[in-house]
Amino acid sequence: SAELDARVAERTTELREALADMESFSYCIAHDLRAPLRAMSGYAGLIAQRQGARLDEQSLQMLAKIDVATGRMSLLIDGLLDFARLGRQALRHHPVEMRRLADQAGSELQAQAGARRLDIRIGDMPDALGDPVMIEQVWRNLFSNAFKFSSGRDPALIEAGFDAALGAWFVRDNGGGFDMK
Protein backbone atom coordinates (compact mmCIF):
# COMPACT_ATOMS: atom_id res chain seq x y z
CA SER A 1 0.00 0.00 0.00
CA ALA A 2 1.07 3.59 -0.58
CA GLU A 3 0.79 4.40 3.13
CA LEU A 4 3.16 1.57 4.06
CA ASP A 5 5.64 2.61 1.35
CA ALA A 6 5.57 6.18 2.65
CA ARG A 7 6.20 5.00 6.22
CA VAL A 8 9.09 2.80 5.09
CA ALA A 9 10.61 5.69 3.13
CA GLU A 10 10.22 8.00 6.14
CA ARG A 11 11.84 5.48 8.51
CA THR A 12 14.67 4.87 6.04
CA THR A 13 15.35 8.61 5.88
CA GLU A 14 15.29 8.82 9.69
CA LEU A 15 17.72 5.90 9.94
CA ARG A 16 20.12 7.46 7.44
CA GLU A 17 20.02 10.74 9.36
CA ALA A 18 20.64 8.92 12.64
CA LEU A 19 23.64 7.09 11.15
CA ALA A 20 25.05 10.34 9.79
CA ASP A 21 24.56 11.97 13.20
CA MET A 22 26.29 9.03 14.92
CA GLU A 23 29.24 9.24 12.57
CA SER A 24 29.55 12.99 13.01
CA PHE A 25 29.31 12.62 16.78
CA SER A 26 31.96 9.88 16.73
CA TYR A 27 34.42 12.06 14.84
CA CYS A 28 33.81 15.01 17.18
CA ILE A 29 34.32 12.87 20.26
CA ALA A 30 37.42 11.24 18.80
CA HIS A 31 38.93 14.63 17.99
CA ASP A 32 38.07 16.04 21.42
CA LEU A 33 39.55 13.01 23.20
CA ARG A 34 42.74 12.68 21.17
CA ALA A 35 44.13 16.12 22.10
CA PRO A 36 44.23 15.53 25.87
CA LEU A 37 45.53 11.98 25.32
CA ARG A 38 48.42 13.29 23.23
CA ALA A 39 49.14 15.91 25.90
CA MET A 40 49.13 13.36 28.74
CA SER A 41 51.32 10.94 26.84
CA GLY A 42 53.65 13.69 25.66
CA TYR A 43 54.10 15.28 29.09
CA ALA A 44 54.63 11.89 30.74
CA GLY A 45 57.28 11.13 28.11
CA LEU A 46 58.98 14.47 28.68
CA ILE A 47 59.04 13.95 32.45
CA ALA A 48 60.55 10.48 31.97
CA GLN A 49 63.10 11.86 29.51
CA ARG A 50 64.09 14.95 31.54
CA GLN A 51 63.79 13.61 35.06
CA GLY A 52 64.13 9.86 34.55
CA ALA A 53 67.51 9.59 36.29
CA ARG A 54 66.11 11.37 39.36
CA LEU A 55 62.87 9.40 39.64
CA ASP A 56 62.47 6.28 41.73
CA GLU A 57 61.33 3.01 40.16
CA GLN A 58 57.72 3.45 41.31
CA SER A 59 57.48 6.89 39.67
CA LEU A 60 58.90 5.52 36.41
CA GLN A 61 56.33 2.71 36.54
CA MET A 62 53.55 5.27 36.99
CA LEU A 63 54.75 7.16 33.92
CA ALA A 64 54.80 3.88 31.98
CA LYS A 65 51.23 3.18 33.12
CA ILE A 66 50.17 6.59 31.85
CA ASP A 67 51.67 5.71 28.48
CA VAL A 68 49.90 2.32 28.39
CA ALA A 69 46.57 3.83 29.46
CA THR A 70 46.70 6.57 26.83
CA GLY A 71 47.57 3.94 24.20
CA ARG A 72 44.60 1.85 25.29
CA MET A 73 42.28 4.85 25.14
CA SER A 74 43.56 5.61 21.65
CA LEU A 75 42.67 2.04 20.62
CA LEU A 76 39.17 2.53 21.99
CA ILE A 77 38.78 5.75 20.04
CA ASP A 78 39.94 4.01 16.86
CA GLY A 79 37.40 1.27 17.52
CA LEU A 80 34.63 3.85 17.89
CA LEU A 81 35.54 5.44 14.57
CA ASP A 82 35.79 2.08 12.83
CA PHE A 83 32.40 1.10 14.19
CA ALA A 84 30.88 4.32 12.84
CA ARG A 85 32.39 3.64 9.40
CA LEU A 86 31.09 0.07 9.28
CA GLY A 87 27.50 1.30 9.15
CA ARG A 88 28.10 2.90 5.76
CA GLN A 89 29.58 -0.10 3.99
CA ALA A 90 27.69 -2.77 2.11
CA LEU A 91 28.45 -6.36 3.07
CA ARG A 92 30.64 -8.28 0.67
CA HIS A 93 31.10 -12.04 0.65
CA HIS A 94 34.59 -13.13 -0.33
CA PRO A 95 37.10 -15.72 0.85
CA VAL A 96 38.80 -14.40 3.99
CA GLU A 97 42.23 -15.52 5.19
CA MET A 98 41.40 -15.67 8.88
CA ARG A 99 44.95 -16.46 10.04
CA ARG A 100 46.35 -13.49 8.12
CA LEU A 101 43.76 -11.12 9.61
CA ALA A 102 44.35 -12.48 13.12
CA ASP A 103 48.13 -12.10 12.65
CA GLN A 104 47.60 -8.54 11.43
CA ALA A 105 45.37 -7.63 14.40
CA GLY A 106 47.90 -9.17 16.78
CA SER A 107 50.80 -7.29 15.19
CA GLU A 108 48.95 -3.99 15.38
CA LEU A 109 48.11 -4.55 19.02
CA GLN A 110 51.70 -5.57 19.80
CA ALA A 111 52.93 -2.32 18.23
CA GLN A 112 50.49 -0.30 20.34
CA ALA A 113 51.09 -2.14 23.61
CA GLY A 114 53.80 0.29 24.66
CA ALA A 115 55.73 -0.79 27.73
CA ARG A 116 53.17 -3.43 28.66
CA ARG A 117 54.33 -7.00 28.06
CA LEU A 118 52.11 -8.90 25.66
CA ASP A 119 52.32 -12.53 24.53
CA ILE A 120 50.19 -13.26 21.45
CA ARG A 121 49.76 -16.84 20.24
CA ILE A 122 47.82 -17.53 17.06
CA GLY A 123 47.09 -21.11 16.04
CA ASP A 124 46.13 -22.60 12.71
CA MET A 125 42.70 -21.73 11.44
CA PRO A 126 40.73 -22.27 8.27
CA ASP A 127 39.70 -19.52 5.92
CA ALA A 128 36.12 -18.26 5.92
CA LEU A 129 33.60 -16.68 3.61
CA GLY A 130 32.47 -13.18 4.55
CA ASP A 131 33.12 -9.47 4.40
CA PRO A 132 36.90 -9.04 4.82
CA VAL A 133 36.62 -5.45 6.11
CA MET A 134 34.10 -6.34 8.80
CA ILE A 135 35.91 -9.52 9.83
CA GLU A 136 39.16 -7.59 10.08
CA GLN A 137 37.42 -5.15 12.44
CA VAL A 138 36.03 -8.03 14.50
CA TRP A 139 39.56 -9.42 14.97
CA ARG A 140 40.83 -5.99 16.02
CA ASN A 141 37.99 -5.56 18.50
CA LEU A 142 38.45 -9.04 19.97
CA PHE A 143 42.20 -8.55 20.39
CA SER A 144 41.68 -5.07 21.83
CA ASN A 145 39.12 -6.37 24.34
CA ALA A 146 41.38 -9.25 25.33
CA PHE A 147 44.22 -6.78 25.90
CA LYS A 148 41.99 -4.46 27.91
CA PHE A 149 40.52 -7.18 30.12
CA SER A 150 43.89 -8.78 30.88
CA SER A 151 45.27 -5.49 32.21
CA GLY A 152 46.25 -6.97 35.57
CA ARG A 153 48.40 -9.70 34.02
CA ASP A 154 52.11 -9.59 33.26
CA PRO A 155 52.46 -10.56 30.56
CA ALA A 156 49.01 -10.31 29.05
CA LEU A 157 48.42 -13.52 27.10
CA ILE A 158 46.12 -13.49 24.08
CA GLU A 159 45.42 -16.66 22.14
CA ALA A 160 43.48 -16.98 18.89
CA GLY A 161 42.59 -20.04 16.87
CA PHE A 162 39.89 -22.33 15.63
CA ASP A 163 37.97 -24.84 17.75
CA ALA A 164 37.07 -27.65 15.36
CA ALA A 165 34.65 -29.26 17.83
CA LEU A 166 32.62 -26.05 17.98
CA GLY A 167 33.30 -25.02 14.40
CA ALA A 168 34.23 -21.55 15.65
CA TRP A 169 37.14 -19.16 15.71
CA PHE A 170 38.10 -17.81 19.14
CA VAL A 171 40.13 -15.23 21.04
CA ARG A 172 40.86 -15.80 24.71
CA ASP A 173 43.01 -14.05 27.25
CA ASN A 174 44.42 -14.61 30.72
CA GLY A 175 42.30 -11.88 32.29
CA GLY A 176 40.18 -12.39 35.38
CA GLY A 177 37.08 -13.32 33.41
CA PHE A 178 33.54 -12.81 34.61
CA ASP A 179 30.72 -14.82 36.09
CA MET A 180 28.80 -16.40 33.18
CA LYS A 181 25.52 -16.12 35.14
C-alpha positions as CSV (number, residue, x, y, z in Angstrom):
1,S,0.0,0.0,0.0
2,A,1.1,3.6,-0.6
3,E,0.8,4.4,3.1
4,L,3.2,1.6,4.1
5,D,5.6,2.6,1.4
6,A,5.6,6.2,2.6
7,R,6.2,5.0,6.2
8,V,9.1,2.8,5.1
9,A,10.6,5.7,3.1
10,E,10.2,8.0,6.1
11,R,11.8,5.5,8.5
12,T,14.7,4.9,6.0
13,T,15.3,8.6,5.9
14,E,15.3,8.8,9.7
15,L,17.7,5.9,9.9
16,R,20.1,7.5,7.4
17,E,20.0,10.7,9.4
18,A,20.6,8.9,12.6
19,L,23.6,7.1,11.1
20,A,25.0,10.3,9.8
21,D,24.6,12.0,13.2
22,M,26.3,9.0,14.9
23,E,29.2,9.2,12.6
24,S,29.6,13.0,13.0
25,F,29.3,12.6,16.8
26,S,32.0,9.9,16.7
27,Y,34.4,12.1,14.8
28,C,33.8,15.0,17.2
29,I,34.3,12.9,20.3
30,A,37.4,11.2,18.8
31,H,38.9,14.6,18.0
32,D,38.1,16.0,21.4
33,L,39.5,13.0,23.2
34,R,42.7,12.7,21.2
35,A,44.1,16.1,22.1
36,P,44.2,15.5,25.9
37,L,45.5,12.0,25.3
38,R,48.4,13.3,23.2
39,A,49.1,15.9,25.9
40,M,49.1,13.4,28.7
41,S,51.3,10.9,26.8
42,G,53.6,13.7,25.7
43,Y,54.1,15.3,29.1
44,A,54.6,11.9,30.7
45,G,57.3,11.1,28.1
46,L,59.0,14.5,28.7
47,I,59.0,13.9,32.4
48,A,60.6,10.5,32.0
49,Q,63.1,11.9,29.5
50,R,64.1,15.0,31.5
51,Q,63.8,13.6,35.1
52,G,64.1,9.9,34.5
53,A,67.5,9.6,36.3
54,R,66.1,11.4,39.4
55,L,62.9,9.4,39.6
56,D,62.5,6.3,41.7
57,E,61.3,3.0,40.2
58,Q,57.7,3.5,41.3
59,S,57.5,6.9,39.7
60,L,58.9,5.5,36.4
61,Q,56.3,2.7,36.5
62,M,53.5,5.3,37.0
63,L,54.7,7.2,33.9
64,A,54.8,3.9,32.0
65,K,51.2,3.2,33.1
66,I,50.2,6.6,31.9
67,D,51.7,5.7,28.5
68,V,49.9,2.3,28.4
69,A,46.6,3.8,29.5
70,T,46.7,6.6,26.8
71,G,47.6,3.9,24.2
72,R,44.6,1.8,25.3
73,M,42.3,4.8,25.1
74,S,43.6,5.6,21.6
75,L,42.7,2.0,20.6
76,L,39.2,2.5,22.0
77,I,38.8,5.8,20.0
78,D,39.9,4.0,16.9
79,G,37.4,1.3,17.5
80,L,34.6,3.8,17.9
81,L,35.5,5.4,14.6
82,D,35.8,2.1,12.8
83,F,32.4,1.1,14.2
84,A,30.9,4.3,12.8
85,R,32.4,3.6,9.4
86,L,31.1,0.1,9.3
87,G,27.5,1.3,9.2
88,R,28.1,2.9,5.8
89,Q,29.6,-0.1,4.0
90,A,27.7,-2.8,2.1
91,L,28.4,-6.4,3.1
92,R,30.6,-8.3,0.7
93,H,31.1,-12.0,0.6
94,H,34.6,-13.1,-0.3
95,P,37.1,-15.7,0.8
96,V,38.8,-14.4,4.0
97,E,42.2,-15.5,5.2
98,M,41.4,-15.7,8.9
99,R,44.9,-16.5,10.0
100,R,46.4,-13.5,8.1
101,L,43.8,-11.1,9.6
102,A,44.3,-12.5,13.1
103,D,48.1,-12.1,12.6
104,Q,47.6,-8.5,11.4
105,A,45.4,-7.6,14.4
106,G,47.9,-9.2,16.8
107,S,50.8,-7.3,15.2
108,E,48.9,-4.0,15.4
109,L,48.1,-4.5,19.0
110,Q,51.7,-5.6,19.8
111,A,52.9,-2.3,18.2
112,Q,50.5,-0.3,20.3
113,A,51.1,-2.1,23.6
114,G,53.8,0.3,24.7
115,A,55.7,-0.8,27.7
116,R,53.2,-3.4,28.7
117,R,54.3,-7.0,28.1
118,L,52.1,-8.9,25.7
119,D,52.3,-12.5,24.5
120,I,50.2,-13.3,21.4
121,R,49.8,-16.8,20.2
122,I,47.8,-17.5,17.1
123,G,47.1,-21.1,16.0
124,D,46.1,-22.6,12.7
125,M,42.7,-21.7,11.4
126,P,40.7,-22.3,8.3
127,D,39.7,-19.5,5.9
128,A,36.1,-18.3,5.9
129,L,33.6,-16.7,3.6
130,G,32.5,-13.2,4.6
131,D,33.1,-9.5,4.4
132,P,36.9,-9.0,4.8
133,V,36.6,-5.4,6.1
134,M,34.1,-6.3,8.8
135,I,35.9,-9.5,9.8
136,E,39.2,-7.6,10.1
137,Q,37.4,-5.2,12.4
138,V,36.0,-8.0,14.5
139,W,39.6,-9.4,15.0
140,R,40.8,-6.0,16.0
141,N,38.0,-5.6,18.5
142,L,38.4,-9.0,20.0
143,F,42.2,-8.6,20.4
144,S,41.7,-5.1,21.8
145,N,39.1,-6.4,24.3
146,A,41.4,-9.3,25.3
147,F,44.2,-6.8,25.9
148,K,42.0,-4.5,27.9
149,F,40.5,-7.2,30.1
150,S,43.9,-8.8,30.9
151,S,45.3,-5.5,32.2
152,G,46.3,-7.0,35.6
153,R,48.4,-9.7,34.0
154,D,52.1,-9.6,33.3
155,P,52.5,-10.6,30.6
156,A,49.0,-10.3,29.0
157,L,48.4,-13.5,27.1
158,I,46.1,-13.5,24.1
159,E,45.4,-16.7,22.1
160,A,43.5,-17.0,18.9
161,G,42.6,-20.0,16.9
162,F,39.9,-22.3,15.6
163,D,38.0,-24.8,17.8
164,A,37.1,-27.7,15.4
165,A,34.6,-29.3,17.8
166,L,32.6,-26.0,18.0
167,G,33.3,-25.0,14.4
168,A,34.2,-21.6,15.7
169,W,37.1,-19.2,15.7
170,F,38.1,-17.8,19.1
171,V,40.1,-15.2,21.0
172,R,40.9,-15.8,24.7
173,D,43.0,-14.0,27.3
174,N,44.4,-14.6,30.7
175,G,42.3,-11.9,32.3
176,G,40.2,-12.4,35.4
177,G,37.1,-13.3,33.4
178,F,33.5,-12.8,34.6
179,D,30.7,-14.8,36.1
180,M,28.8,-16.4,33.2
181,K,25.5,-16.1,35.1
